[in-house]
């Protein structure tokens, strides 16, 4: 009976195919390679996304700073124009006073003092404008 049992058990072994260890190793290598390639592509995608977001933030901040700078420069230019007109007015008044004063009056000294103060303010504003440039 042992002889008759042997052929029956051998028959299923012969029909069952064994997968080659080389095929399993090849499949594993393909899976590992696909995973590494996917990780590399995804990291590049994340890097590009982050770079574009940072670029957008930097450009927005640059535009904000440019607008602020322009506003400050415009305000200082207005102040300089106002002070220049005051200086011109004081100069005209000083010339008129010089022409009409005698040695006994002290009005010209007051005008010179006011003129010097206005010139100092004008110089300070000019320095601020130079710093903004």
ABEGO torsion letter per residue (X at the ends): XAAAAAAAAAAAAAABBBBBAAAAAAAAAAAAAAAAAAAAAAAAAAAAAAAAAAAAAAAAAAAAAAAAAAAAAAAAAAAAAAAAAAAAAAAAAAAAAAAABBAABAAAAAAAAAAAAAAAAAAAAAAAAAAAX
